[in-house]
Amino acid sequence: MMKQTKQPSSVFGSMGRWLERGWLSQLNWAFARFLLDQDAQAGDAVFWAGALLSRQLDRGEVYLDLQKLCANPGLTLGLPNETAWQAGQFISPDDWSPIAGYRLADWQTALGQSVLVSSGAGNTPMVLDGCRLYLRRYWHYQQTVNSGILQRLTPIRECLPIDLLQPLQMLFNSSPEQPDWQKIACVLALRCRFTIITGGPGTGKTTTLTKLLALLITLHEQEQVSENPRKLNILLAAPTGKAAARVSESIGKAVDKLAVTPDIKQDIPNKASTLHRLLGSRHNTRRFSYHRNNPLVADMVIVDEASMIDLEMMACLLDALPPTAHLILLGDKDQLASVEAGAVMGDLCHGAEHNAYNNATVQWIRQYAGYKLPAPAPSTGSAINQQTIMLRYSHRFNEHSGIGQLAKAVNGGDVALAQSILNATDRYPDLLPLPAQMYIKHRANPQPETANKLLKALLLINGEDAQGSKSMARGYAFYRDIMQLQRPTDSSQYHAWANQVLQAFDTFQVLCALRQGPWGVAGLNQRIADWLLPQRKPGLWYEGRPIMVTRNDYNLGLMNGDIGITLQDANGKLKVVFPQDDPLADGSLRWLSPMRLPEVETAFAITVHKSQGSEFNHVLLALPEHTSAVLTRELIYTGITRAKEHFTLLESKAGVFGQAILSTCK
C-alpha cells in the first residue's frame, strides 16, 4: 500500500519569507516541519508557535512567553519593528502579518486543543504552562530546578548556637560597611540549605564565601554529638576551568587572612573543579555519572561564577545533589548569562537589589548580624529572595575609579552618565590609555579608520609611550618583547622565561562582541597578528600565537577557556605552554605539542562571553560598526568588569555604545 504524503500547510509559505530575511533559522523551520509530520491537522498557530519557540531557544530563552508575544512581538522575538520597515530595511510590514492577528486566547486555544501540546507530564514535544510554551526537555529542566531549590528553602535551624556568636564576631569585627552585607550573607546561609550571594566586581564574594566556610565548619563541629565526629564534605566548582582556577587561587589567599584557628583553616577546601568534572561528564552524551540515582557524596556544594550556568546544567546539578546537601551559588547577577539557554542566575536574583525580606528574615538578620533593616514592604519577596544577598560595597574600585563608575552607569542604563565618565579623561586616568591625545581625538568622533590606528598604537605599547612616558596599561608588545628579546641561552632557564611570557600576556586582553566581521574575533585576530608578529612563519602555528581551548580535554587536564602561548622549546620545537592551574601542583608549566590539543582558536581577541570568569589588568573592548542582537547592556557591563586596573572602550562608530546600553536581555 502506497504511503500517503502529507501536504504542507500554507503557513510554510510565510515562514519561508521569514527564513529568507533571517528571522527564522533552518533549525526553527525544521522543528515546525517536524510538528507537521507528527500532526498535519494541528493548525497554523501550532506550527508558528513551534517555530517561534525554537527561535527563542536560539536567543537563550527557555520558553516562549505568549502574553508578551501578543503585547510586543518585535521586542519579545528580537525582530525589527515598524521603524526599521519605514527606513526601507525590509520589503513590507506585511511579512509580520502571519502572527499579528493572534490574540493570547487564540494561541492558548489552538495549543490547548493540539495533541502536540500538554499542560504537564507526558510525552508531547511541547508543554503549555500558563502563558509559557516550553519544549518538553526544558520544561522538565525547569521543574527539576524549581523543586530542587524549593525543598532547600525550608529553615533547618530555629536559632544559632551561642558558642558560634564569638567566632562570627571575630570574623567581622573590622568591617567598615554599614550594614555589613557580607556578615548578613553568612548568617542567612546558616539558616537554610540554599543561598545565593551576588554582587559586582570587588564586592567580596570570595572573601564572604571563605568566612562562611569557616563558620559552617565551626558550626558542624559544635553540632556533632558523635564521639568520632566526621568532617564536612565540601565541594567547590565553577562552570569553566579558568573560573575554577580563579576561585581556587582566591580562596587560598583569603584563608591566610582569616581570624580562625589553624585547624579550621586546614579544613577549608581550596581546590575547585569544573561542573562537568564534578558531575562526571560522559563522552558523546548529555548525561552525567552523578544523578538522582547515583548522587554526589557531599554535605555542601558551592558554585562560583553561577551567572554562567544554563538551565540544563543547573538541573543536572540539582538532580545530582543529595536531599540534605547545601547549595551555595555565587556570581554577578548583572553579567551576561550562559551562551546556552536559560539565564538562571538572573532569574533567581530577581528583586535582590530591593532587599525583599519578610519579617522572619529581618528578625534573623537583626538577631545574628546585629543590623536593623527597614521594615518589609506590604508585598515582600519570594522564598528565594529570603536566601538571596546582594553585596554592594566595592573593595576594588573607589570613588576615583573610572572602571567602577562606568560599570555602575552602564548597569543602570544611563547613557549620558556613561558617556560623561568616558569623556572625563582628567578625572579617571584608568579610562585614559596612552597615547592619550590620539584617544581623546578618537572619542570626539569615533570612526573605523581612527579606531584601527588607535587599536594598533595600544597593542604596541610596552610599558611606555612614544615619548618615553611610563604606562602601566601595557599592550601585547609587552609579552612579545619578553618572548623575543629575553629568550634564554641556557635550556634550564626556559621554564622561568615561558612563565614570564604567560604572565605578561595575561596583563592585556582585547574583547569583542561578535565572532565575524572586521571588529569581530576573526577580523581582529588577523590584524593583530599582522601588526604584532609581521615576520611570523606562514601557517596556523607560529611562535607567539596565543590560543584558547574551546573544548574540555580531561586527559590533558585542559578546560574550555584555558589560554596558552605557542613557544619554541629548548630544542627549537613549537610547543603550546599552559600555566598549571592546579593550586596543589608545584607550579610547573605544561609544554604540549599543538597536535595533541583539543579544539582551539587564536586568542589575541576573544568574545566577551569567552572572557567570563577571567580578569585582566587592562581590557580593551572593541565595538562593531553596527548594533547587533548580542550587543547588550549585560555584554558591555561584563566586558568592563573584566578589567582590574585599566579599561579602554574602542568604538568603531559613534552611537553603538549608547544603543547597546539601552538594549538589555532582561
TAHU-V777524 format. One record per run of one state. SS is the DSSP state (helix for helix, strand for strand, loop for the rest). FROM is the first residue (numbers start at 1). TO is the last residue. Records with the same first field share a line. If there is no record, write none. Layout:
SS->FROM-TO  FROM-TO
This chain:
loop->1-10  21-25  39-43  59-62  72-72  78-81  87-92  101-103  113-116  119-125  130-131  151-161  172-180  190-193  200-204  224-233  239-240  257-261  268-271  280-280  282-287  289-290  292-293  295-299  305-305  309-310  321-325  332-343  349-351  355-358  369-384  392-401  412-414  424-428  432-435  445-447  460-463  465-469  471-476  486-490  506-507  513-520  533-545  550-552  554-557  559-562  569-573  579-589  593-593  597-599  603-604  612-615  624-632  641-642  652-655  663-666
helix->11-20  26-38  44-58  66-71  73-77  82-86  93-100  104-112  136-150  162-171  181-189  205-223  241-256  262-267  275-279  306-308  311-320  344-348  352-354  359-368  385-387  402-411  415-423  429-431  436-444  448-459  477-485  491-505  521-532  594-596  608-611  633-640  656-662
strand->63-65  117-118  126-129  132-135  194-199  234-238  272-274  281-281  288-288  291-291  294-294  300-304  326-331  388-391  464-464  470-470  508-512  546-549  553-553  558-558  563-568  574-578  590-592  600-602  605-607  616-623  643-651
